Amino acid sequence: MDELDEKIIGLLERDGRASNARIARDVGVSEGTVRRRLKRLISEQIINVIALPDPRKLGYNSEALIGVQVDPDKIDTVAAKMSNLEHTRWVTATTGTYDVFAWATLQDAESLGRFLRDEVGAIDGVRRTETFVALQVMKREFGIPV
């Protein structure tokens, strides 16, 4: 990956719908060069082009960060199972007080409660959870500064 790739990625992070022609103009190369670069970046899984919806506008009014303490020999298994749950949007194994963190989006607080009890709590190896309900999402983006 070089400086041109980083510029292309940076433009797509700001506007995922930017055309190859516009990206080419902005970075000073041909549209074909942008097309080839994007094809490689996607095929090598360096980037994924996705839509990032606003959950609240889709009826998901309850978002929460869930910290999970797990039996030490089951961290990878629990993280994998949580990754497969319908309402998790992001899952990571971590160090510190919690072994796994997950971001979940659900319709309402009642649905969140059922999700915690019936789905997360039912995973073998989960010892304890602590849930941090989002009052207001101040920033919603993914990626790294390039």
N, CA, C and O atoms as a DFTB+ gen file, in Angstrom:
584 C
 N C O
     1  1       0.841      -1.167       0.000
     2  2       0.000       0.000       0.000
     3  2       0.893       1.238       0.000
     4  3       1.886       1.302       0.725
     5  1       0.531       2.208      -0.813
     6  2       1.345       3.418      -0.897
     7  2       0.488       4.658      -0.656
     8  3      -0.679       4.555      -0.275
     9  1       1.076       5.822      -0.880
    10  2       0.395       7.091      -0.620
    11  2      -0.855       7.258      -1.474
    12  3      -1.848       7.817      -1.008
    13  1      -0.822       6.786      -2.708
    14  2      -1.994       6.880      -3.574
    15  2      -3.146       6.046      -3.014
    16  3      -4.287       6.508      -2.980
    17  1      -2.852       4.824      -2.577
    18  2      -3.884       3.984      -1.960
    19  2      -4.488       4.696      -0.753
    20  3      -5.705       4.691      -0.571
    21  1      -3.645       5.301       0.064
    22  2      -4.128       5.995       1.257
    23  2      -5.034       7.169       0.895
    24  3      -6.037       7.411       1.566
    25  1      -4.680       7.899      -0.166
    26  2      -5.527       9.016      -0.606
    27  2      -6.880       8.504      -1.092
    28  3      -7.917       9.085      -0.770
    29  1      -6.872       7.432      -1.855
    30  2      -8.124       6.845      -2.358
    31  2      -8.997       6.405      -1.186
    32  3     -10.196       6.682      -1.163
    33  1      -8.402       5.726      -0.226
    34  2      -9.146       5.264       0.944
    35  2      -9.703       6.450       1.720
    36  3     -10.856       6.425       2.149
    37  1      -8.899       7.480       1.900
    38  2      -9.346       8.674       2.625
    39  2     -10.554       9.325       1.968
    40  3     -11.487       9.741       2.655
    41  1     -10.542       9.416       0.644
    42  2     -11.684       9.993      -0.069
    43  2     -12.928       9.127       0.092
    44  3     -14.029       9.646       0.276
    45  1     -12.756       7.818       0.025
    46  2     -13.910       6.919       0.190
    47  2     -14.450       6.952       1.618
    48  3     -15.652       6.785       1.825
    49  1     -13.584       7.164       2.595
    50  2     -14.065       7.271       3.976
    51  2     -14.955       8.495       4.144
    52  3     -15.925       8.457       4.902
    53  1     -14.636       9.572       3.450
    54  2     -15.452      10.782       3.539
    55  2     -16.728      10.664       2.707
    56  3     -17.769      11.204       3.082
    57  1     -16.647       9.954       1.573
    58  2     -17.816       9.783       0.707
    59  2     -17.707       8.433       0.011
    60  3     -17.052       8.312      -1.024
    61  1     -18.347       7.427       0.581
    62  2     -18.292       6.074       0.039
    63  2     -18.939       5.939      -1.324
    64  3     -18.775       4.916      -1.989
    65  1     -19.679       6.963      -1.753
    66  2     -20.331       6.921      -3.066
    67  2     -19.539       7.684      -4.127
    68  3     -20.016       7.849      -5.250
    69  1     -18.353       8.145      -3.789
    70  2     -17.546       8.896      -4.752
    71  2     -17.259       8.023      -5.968
    72  3     -16.910       6.849      -5.840
    73  1     -17.409       8.607      -7.127
    74  2     -17.154       7.865      -8.368
    75  2     -15.655       7.725      -8.597
    76  3     -14.850       8.499      -8.079
    77  1     -15.306       6.719      -9.386
    78  2     -13.896       6.541      -9.745
    79  2     -13.373       7.781     -10.464
    80  3     -12.225       8.175     -10.262
    81  1     -14.212       8.404     -11.308
    82  2     -13.801       9.596     -12.047
    83  2     -13.488      10.750     -11.083
    84  3     -12.488      11.450     -11.244
    85  1     -14.348      10.935     -10.087
    86  2     -14.111      12.019      -9.128
    87  2     -12.862      11.751      -8.296
    88  3     -12.063      12.657      -8.058
    89  1     -12.693      10.502      -7.854
    90  2     -11.503      10.147      -7.083
    91  2     -10.256      10.397      -7.927
    92  3      -9.272      10.956      -7.441
    93  1     -10.304       9.981      -9.190
    94  2      -9.160      10.168     -10.101
    95  2      -8.802      11.648     -10.219
    96  3      -7.627      12.009     -10.149
    97  1      -9.815      12.511     -10.400
    98  2      -9.559      13.953     -10.489
    99  2      -8.924      14.475      -9.201
   100  3      -7.975      15.258      -9.236
   101  1      -9.462      14.029      -8.062
   102  2      -8.974      14.541      -6.776
   103  2      -7.546      14.117      -6.457
   104  3      -6.814      14.856      -5.799
   105  1      -7.140      12.929      -6.918
   106  2      -5.790      12.454      -6.602
   107  2      -4.820      12.615      -7.771
   108  3      -3.621      12.375      -7.624
   109  1      -5.336      13.018      -8.927
   110  2      -4.469      13.331     -10.061
   111  2      -3.955      12.131     -10.847
   112  3      -2.820      12.138     -11.325
   113  1      -4.789      11.095     -10.980
   114  2      -4.428       9.932     -11.791
   115  2      -5.607       9.590     -12.702
   116  3      -6.662      10.219     -12.621
   117  1      -5.424       8.598     -13.562
   118  2      -6.498       8.204     -14.464
   119  2      -7.573       7.404     -13.738
   120  3      -7.330       6.818     -12.683
   121  1      -8.771       7.393     -14.328
   122  2      -9.860       6.613     -13.761
   123  2      -9.509       5.122     -13.749
   124  3      -9.866       4.407     -12.812
   125  1      -8.816       4.658     -14.780
   126  2      -8.390       3.258     -14.841
   127  2      -7.468       2.891     -13.688
   128  3      -7.560       1.796     -13.135
   129  1      -6.584       3.808     -13.331
   130  2      -5.683       3.567     -12.201
   131  2      -6.485       3.423     -10.913
   132  3      -6.216       2.530     -10.108
   133  1      -7.461       4.292     -10.718
   134  2      -8.309       4.210      -9.516
   135  2      -9.063       2.892      -9.520
   136  3      -9.126       2.216      -8.493
   137  1      -9.637       2.514     -10.659
   138  2     -10.396       1.258     -10.758
   139  2      -9.529       0.065     -10.388
   140  3      -9.950      -0.796      -9.615
   141  1      -8.311       0.011     -10.939
   142  2      -7.393      -1.095     -10.627
   143  2      -7.005      -1.099      -9.151
   144  3      -6.979      -2.151      -8.512
   145  1      -6.707       0.072      -8.621
   146  2      -6.324       0.169      -7.208
   147  2      -7.466      -0.307      -6.312
   148  3      -7.250      -1.086      -5.384
   149  1      -8.681       0.167      -6.594
   150  2      -9.832      -0.238      -5.786
   151  2     -10.077      -1.738      -5.873
   152  3     -10.370      -2.386      -4.868
   153  1      -9.958      -2.278      -7.064
   154  2     -10.163      -3.717      -7.232
   155  2      -9.171      -4.495      -6.364
   156  3      -9.547      -5.472      -5.716
   157  1      -7.909      -4.064      -6.349
   158  2      -6.890      -4.734      -5.538
   159  2      -7.154      -4.540      -4.046
   160  3      -7.072      -5.494      -3.273
   161  1      -7.466      -3.320      -3.643
   162  2      -7.721      -3.046      -2.221
   163  2      -8.895      -3.882      -1.696
   164  3      -8.866      -4.351      -0.558
   165  1      -9.914      -4.063      -2.521
   166  2     -11.073      -4.862      -2.120
   167  2     -10.741      -6.348      -2.152
   168  3     -11.075      -7.072      -1.215
   169  1     -10.090      -6.814      -3.213
   170  2      -9.794      -8.250      -3.323
   171  2      -8.808      -8.713      -2.246
   172  3      -8.875      -9.859      -1.802
   173  1      -7.904      -7.840      -1.826
   174  2      -6.957      -8.188      -0.761
   175  2      -7.538      -7.907       0.624
   176  3      -6.845      -8.042       1.633
   177  1      -8.798      -7.521       0.667
   178  2      -9.524      -7.230       1.910
   179  2      -8.840      -6.160       2.761
   180  3      -8.894      -6.199       3.990
   181  1      -8.204      -5.218       2.094
   182  2      -7.637      -4.061       2.778
   183  2      -8.775      -3.104       3.127
   184  3      -8.764      -2.470       4.183
   185  1      -9.758      -3.006       2.227
   186  2     -10.953      -2.206       2.501
   187  2     -12.192      -3.014       2.149
   188  3     -12.151      -3.943       1.342
   189  1     -13.290      -2.632       2.778
   190  2     -14.619      -3.126       2.436
   191  2     -15.473      -1.901       2.187
   192  3     -15.482      -0.973       2.995
   193  1     -16.179      -1.889       1.094
   194  2     -17.078      -0.785       0.806
   195  2     -18.447      -1.191       1.331
   196  3     -19.046      -2.156       0.856
   197  1     -18.937      -0.437       2.323
   198  2     -20.192      -0.796       2.981
   199  2     -21.072       0.445       3.154
   200  3     -20.599       1.576       3.047
   201  1     -22.338       0.215       3.418
   202  2     -23.233       1.289       3.835
   203  2     -23.211       1.309       5.355
   204  3     -23.227       0.253       5.987
   205  1     -23.174       2.476       5.939
   206  2     -23.161       2.622       7.389
   207  2     -24.458       3.308       7.804
   208  3     -24.514       4.534       7.899
   209  1     -25.501       2.512       8.052
   210  2     -26.801       3.111       8.369
   211  2     -26.836       3.701       9.778
   212  3     -26.048       3.326      10.646
   213  1     -27.759       4.622       9.980
   214  2     -28.022       5.156      11.304
   215  2     -29.086       4.261      11.926
   216  3     -30.236       4.291      11.489
   217  1     -28.732       3.459      12.939
   218  2     -29.683       2.509      13.512
   219  2     -30.999       3.143      13.964
   220  3     -32.060       2.541      13.799
   221  1     -30.944       4.337      14.523
   222  2     -32.169       4.981      15.023
   223  2     -33.152       5.261      13.887
   224  3     -34.364       5.160      14.079
   225  1     -32.646       5.606      12.720
   226  2     -33.533       5.877      11.583
   227  2     -34.139       4.597      11.023
   228  3     -35.078       4.645      10.228
   229  1     -33.604       3.456      11.436
   230  2     -34.136       2.160      11.012
   231  2     -34.950       1.488      12.112
   232  3     -35.327       0.323      11.983
   233  1     -35.222       2.217      13.196
   234  2     -36.054       1.684      14.263
   235  2     -35.303       0.998      15.387
   236  3     -35.923       0.379      16.252
   237  1     -33.983       1.094      15.395
   238  2     -33.178       0.508      16.471
   239  2     -32.813       1.631      17.431
   240  3     -31.827       2.341      17.230
   241  1     -33.625       1.782      18.483
   242  2     -33.501       2.915      19.389
   243  2     -32.688       2.618      20.636
   244  3     -32.552       3.483      21.501
   245  1     -32.149       1.421      20.745
   246  2     -31.347       1.052      21.900
   247  2     -30.005       0.510      21.415
   248  3     -29.935      -0.522      20.748
   249  1     -28.937       1.236      21.770
   250  2     -27.587       0.800      21.424
   251  2     -26.802       0.672      22.718
   252  3     -26.968       1.468      23.642
   253  1     -25.946      -0.341      22.772
   254  2     -25.203      -0.558      24.008
   255  2     -23.846      -1.188      23.744
   256  3     -23.670      -1.965      22.806
   257  1     -22.903      -0.838      24.584
   258  2     -21.605      -1.483      24.629
   259  2     -21.680      -2.501      25.759
   260  3     -22.038      -2.160      26.886
   261  1     -21.345      -3.740      25.461
   262  2     -21.468      -4.821      26.436
   263  2     -20.080      -5.357      26.755
   264  3     -19.386      -5.871      25.877
   265  1     -19.680      -5.235      28.015
   266  2     -18.422      -5.815      28.481
   267  2     -18.718      -7.202      29.036
   268  3     -19.646      -7.376      29.825
   269  1     -17.925      -8.191      28.620
   270  2     -18.196      -9.575      29.002
   271  2     -16.959     -10.183      29.664
   272  3     -15.869     -10.166      29.093
   273  1     -17.137     -10.715      30.865
   274  2     -16.077     -11.491      31.501
   275  2     -16.323     -12.958      31.166
   276  3     -17.446     -13.452      31.263
   277  1     -15.246     -13.649      30.769
   278  2     -15.363     -14.983      30.193
   279  2     -14.381     -15.935      30.880
   280  3     -13.318     -15.517      31.339
   281  1     -14.748     -17.221      30.947
   282  2     -13.791     -18.231      31.396
   283  2     -12.554     -18.123      30.502
   284  3     -12.688     -18.047      29.281
   285  1     -11.347     -18.115      31.089
   286  2     -10.130     -17.872      30.312
   287  2      -9.940     -18.789      29.099
   288  3      -9.400     -18.358      28.079
   289  1     -10.372     -20.027      29.199
   290  2     -10.163     -20.950      28.080
   291  2     -11.263     -20.856      27.017
   292  3     -11.255     -21.625      26.056
   293  1     -12.210     -19.921      27.178
   294  2     -13.333     -19.833      26.244
   295  2     -13.463     -18.461      25.581
   296  3     -14.485     -18.174      24.959
   297  1     -12.460     -17.625      25.704
   298  2     -12.545     -16.265      25.167
   299  2     -12.793     -16.288      23.660
   300  3     -13.708     -15.617      23.182
   301  1     -12.009     -17.036      22.914
   302  2     -12.175     -17.059      21.455
   303  2     -13.534     -17.627      21.061
   304  3     -14.173     -17.129      20.133
   305  1     -13.971     -18.659      21.757
   306  2     -15.257     -19.282      21.451
   307  2     -16.407     -18.324      21.734
   308  3     -17.327     -18.198      20.925
   309  1     -16.357     -17.646      22.883
   310  2     -17.413     -16.697      23.224
   311  2     -17.425     -15.536      22.237
   312  3     -18.491     -15.128      21.777
   313  1     -16.258     -15.003      21.908
   314  2     -16.193     -13.892      20.948
   315  2     -16.761     -14.322      19.597
   316  3     -17.491     -13.560      18.963
   317  1     -16.435     -15.527      19.157
   318  2     -16.959     -16.020      17.876
   319  2     -18.475     -16.175      17.926
   320  3     -19.163     -15.809      16.973
   321  1     -18.999     -16.710      19.017
   322  2     -20.453     -16.878      19.145
   323  2     -21.151     -15.521      19.200
   324  3     -22.218     -15.342      18.613
   325  1     -20.551     -14.578      19.900
   326  2     -21.152     -13.245      19.957
   327  2     -21.125     -12.573      18.587
   328  3     -22.034     -11.818      18.242
   329  1     -20.086     -12.847      17.813
   330  2     -19.987     -12.293      16.457
   331  2     -21.117     -12.786      15.565
   332  3     -21.510     -12.107      14.616
   333  1     -21.632     -13.956      15.868
   334  2     -22.701     -14.542      15.059
   335  2     -24.097     -14.124      15.499
   336  3     -25.078     -14.478      14.844
   337  1     -24.208     -13.380      16.588
   338  2     -25.525     -12.936      17.037
   339  2     -26.042     -11.821      16.129
   340  3     -25.287     -10.942      15.713
   341  1     -27.320     -11.871      15.836
   342  2     -27.933     -10.932      14.891
   343  2     -27.731      -9.469      15.281
   344  3     -27.521      -8.626      14.409
   345  1     -27.789      -9.159      16.557
   346  2     -27.805      -7.760      16.971
   347  2     -26.437      -7.176      17.308
   348  3     -26.345      -5.994      17.637
   349  1     -25.371      -7.977      17.232
   350  2     -24.044      -7.410      17.473
   351  2     -23.521      -6.801      16.186
   352  3     -23.660      -7.383      15.110
   353  1     -22.927      -5.639      16.301
   354  2     -22.390      -4.916      15.144
   355  2     -20.873      -4.916      15.142
   356  3     -20.249      -4.695      14.104
   357  1     -20.279      -5.163      16.296
   358  2     -18.817      -5.089      16.464
   359  2     -18.484      -5.921      17.686
   360  3     -19.119      -5.770      18.730
   361  1     -17.499      -6.794      17.573
   362  2     -17.089      -7.658      18.686
   363  2     -15.573      -7.725      18.690
   364  3     -14.951      -7.872      17.638
   365  1     -14.971      -7.618      19.881
   366  2     -13.519      -7.701      19.985
   367  2     -13.105      -8.383      21.283
   368  3     -13.726      -8.181      22.327
   369  1     -12.063      -9.183      21.208
   370  2     -11.443      -9.739      22.414
   371  2     -10.447      -8.696      22.901
   372  3      -9.739      -8.080      22.104
   373  1     -10.398      -8.502      24.222
   374  2      -9.592      -7.416      24.771
   375  2      -8.799      -7.870      25.998
   376  3      -8.923      -9.006      26.456
   377  1      -7.995      -6.963      26.507
   378  2      -7.327      -7.166      27.785
   379  2      -8.041      -6.311      28.813
   380  3      -8.837      -5.444      28.453
   381  1      -7.773      -6.539      30.068
   382  2      -8.358      -5.713      31.113
   383  2      -9.483      -6.422      31.840
   384  3      -9.543      -7.651      31.864
   385  1     -10.368      -5.649      32.428
   386  2     -11.463      -6.180      33.235
   387  2     -12.394      -7.072      32.420
   388  3     -12.904      -8.071      32.927
   389  1     -12.612      -6.711      31.163
   390  2     -13.504      -7.481      30.299
   391  2     -12.693      -8.180      29.220
   392  3     -11.751      -7.620      28.661
   393  1     -13.080      -9.407      28.945
   394  2     -12.380     -10.217      27.945
   395  2     -12.910      -9.974      26.542
   396  3     -12.184     -10.129      25.560
   397  1     -14.172      -9.596      26.452
   398  2     -14.829      -9.357      25.172
   399  2     -15.696      -8.111      25.318
   400  3     -16.351      -7.915      26.342
   401  1     -15.694      -7.279      24.292
   402  2     -16.625      -6.166      24.196
   403  2     -17.439      -6.347      22.925
   404  3     -16.934      -6.826      21.909
   405  1     -18.708      -5.956      22.996
   406  2     -19.579      -6.012      21.819
   407  2     -20.440      -4.763      21.783
   408  3     -20.850      -4.245      22.822
   409  1     -20.708      -4.287      20.579
   410  2     -21.652      -3.189      20.370
   411  2     -22.899      -3.813      19.791
   412  3     -22.831      -4.535      18.796
   413  1     -24.043      -3.543      20.406
   414  2     -25.299      -4.137      19.960
   415  2     -26.331      -3.045      19.698
   416  3     -26.356      -2.016      20.373
   417  1     -27.180      -3.291      18.704
   418  2     -28.279      -2.387      18.385
   419  2     -29.577      -3.184      18.404
   420  3     -29.691      -4.234      17.771
   421  1     -30.545      -2.668      19.139
   422  2     -31.848      -3.337      19.244
   423  2     -32.965      -2.303      19.187
   424  3     -32.719      -1.099      19.260
   425  1     -34.194      -2.790      19.057
   426  2     -35.328      -1.894      18.891
   427  2     -35.586      -1.029      20.128
   428  3     -35.881       0.160      19.999
   429  1     -35.480      -1.607      21.309
   430  2     -35.817      -0.869      22.520
   431  2     -35.128      -1.517      23.721
   432  3     -34.473      -2.552      23.592
   433  1     -35.285      -0.896      24.885
   434  2     -34.636      -1.388      26.103
   435  2     -35.113      -2.791      26.469
   436  3     -34.325      -3.608      26.945
   437  1     -36.382      -3.072      26.253
   438  2     -36.907      -4.405      26.557
   439  2     -36.223      -5.470      25.691
   440  3     -35.858      -6.539      26.182
   441  1     -36.058      -5.173      24.423
   442  2     -35.367      -6.103      23.520
   443  2     -33.915      -6.292      23.937
   444  3     -33.380      -7.397      23.859
   445  1     -33.282      -5.217      24.377
   446  2     -31.904      -5.301      24.862
   447  2     -31.831      -6.237      26.065
   448  3     -30.933      -7.074      26.147
   449  1     -32.762      -6.101      26.988
   450  2     -32.786      -6.972      28.164
   451  2     -32.930      -8.440      27.788
   452  3     -32.225      -9.292      28.328
   453  1     -33.840      -8.740      26.863
   454  2     -34.012     -10.127      26.409
   455  2     -32.751     -10.638      25.717
   456  3     -32.350     -11.786      25.906
   457  1     -32.131      -9.772      24.911
   458  2     -30.905     -10.141      24.211
   459  2     -29.809     -10.509      25.216
   460  3     -29.113     -11.508      25.040
   461  1     -29.661      -9.706      26.259
   462  2     -28.625      -9.965      27.272
   463  2     -28.896     -11.266      28.025
   464  3     -27.985     -12.064      28.245
   465  1     -30.129     -11.470      28.411
   466  2     -30.478     -12.666      29.189
   467  2     -30.494     -13.927      28.336
   468  3     -29.875     -14.931      28.690
   469  1     -31.205     -13.872      27.210
   470  2     -31.482     -15.082      26.436
   471  2     -30.397     -15.460      25.434
   472  3     -30.243     -16.635      25.100
   473  1     -29.655     -14.488      24.960
   474  2     -28.646     -14.798      23.945
   475  2     -27.226     -14.706      24.496
   476  3     -26.485     -15.688      24.462
   477  1     -26.843     -13.545      25.001
   478  2     -25.482     -13.399      25.518
   479  2     -25.302     -14.266      26.768
   480  3     -24.320     -15.000      26.882
   481  1     -26.239     -14.181      27.689
   482  2     -26.135     -14.935      28.934
   483  2     -26.170     -16.438      28.757
   484  3     -25.711     -17.177      29.628
   485  1     -26.708     -16.899      27.641
   486  2     -26.807     -18.339      27.385
   487  2     -25.545     -18.933      26.764
   488  3     -25.453     -20.149      26.600
   489  1     -24.573     -18.090      26.418
   490  2     -23.338     -18.590      25.802
   491  2     -22.467     -19.236      26.880
   492  3     -22.166     -18.623      27.904
   493  1     -22.074     -20.475      26.630
   494  2     -21.214     -21.204      27.563
   495  2     -19.887     -20.472      27.724
   496  3     -19.218     -20.162      26.739
   497  1     -19.512     -20.199      28.964
   498  2     -18.253     -19.525      29.256
   499  2     -18.431     -18.090      29.698
   500  3     -17.506     -17.498      30.256
   501  1     -19.619     -17.507      29.458
   502  2     -19.873     -16.136      29.900
   503  2     -20.065     -16.154      31.421
   504  3     -20.955     -16.830      31.937
   505  1     -19.230     -15.412      32.116
   506  2     -19.312     -15.332      33.583
   507  2     -20.187     -14.177      34.041
   508  3     -21.026     -14.319      34.930
   509  1     -19.965     -13.017      33.403
   510  2     -20.625     -11.790      33.854
   511  2     -20.621     -10.795      32.710
   512  3     -19.702     -10.775      31.891
   513  1     -21.661      -9.966      32.661
   514  2     -21.687      -8.881      31.689
   515  2     -21.950      -7.563      32.397
   516  3     -22.562      -7.521      33.464
   517  1     -21.482      -6.504      31.789
   518  2     -21.840      -5.157      32.226
   519  2     -22.200      -4.386      30.968
   520  3     -21.445      -4.365      29.996
   521  1     -23.354      -3.759      31.001
   522  2     -23.880      -3.103      29.811
   523  2     -23.871      -1.592      29.987
   524  3     -24.324      -1.066      31.004
   525  1     -23.351      -0.910      28.984
   526  2     -23.279       0.540      28.967
   527  2     -24.216       1.015      27.852
   528  3     -23.880       0.924      26.671
   529  1     -25.380       1.516      28.230
   530  2     -26.378       1.943      27.252
   531  2     -25.992       3.316      26.713
   532  3     -25.685       4.230      27.477
   533  1     -26.012       3.448      25.395
   534  2     -25.680       4.717      24.758
   535  2     -26.841       5.689      24.914
   536  3     -27.971       5.380      24.536
   537  1     -26.566       6.844      25.462
   538  2     -27.579       7.888      25.578
   539  2     -27.660       8.701      24.296
   540  3     -28.741       9.108      23.870
   541  1     -26.492       8.934      23.680
   542  2     -26.429       9.672      22.429
   543  2     -25.123       9.301      21.740
   544  3     -24.053       9.388      22.343
   545  1     -25.204       8.894      20.494
   546  2     -24.007       8.570      19.717
   547  2     -23.490       9.870      19.109
   548  3     -24.177      10.515      18.317
   549  1     -22.281      10.239      19.487
   550  2     -21.706      11.516      19.046
   551  2     -20.930      11.391      17.735
   552  3     -20.786      12.364      16.994
   553  1     -20.436      10.196      17.459
   554  2     -19.658       9.984      16.240
   555  2     -19.876       8.555      15.804
   556  3     -19.790       7.634      16.617
   557  1     -20.157       8.361      14.521
   558  2     -20.373       7.034      13.990
   559  2     -19.578       6.916      12.691
   560  3     -20.041       7.326      11.627
   561  1     -18.391       6.358      12.792
   562  2     -17.592       6.109      11.600
   563  2     -16.611       5.002      11.882
   564  3     -16.328       4.675      13.034
   565  1     -16.104       4.438      10.831
   566  2     -15.112       3.397      10.942
   567  2     -13.919       3.809      10.102
   568  3     -14.000       4.745       9.307
   569  1     -12.836       3.122      10.279
   570  2     -11.654       3.435       9.502
   571  2     -10.574       4.040      10.367
   572  3     -10.743       4.234      11.571
   573  1      -9.473       4.331       9.730
   574  2      -8.338       4.926      10.409
   575  2      -7.947       6.188       9.651
   576  3      -8.186       6.279       8.447
   577  1      -7.355       7.155      10.326
   578  2      -6.931       8.348       9.599
   579  2      -5.788       7.997       8.641
   580  3      -4.786       7.400       9.035
   581  1      -5.962       8.376       7.401
   582  2      -4.897       8.136       6.408
   583  2      -4.419       9.450       5.854
   584  3      -3.528       9.474       5.006
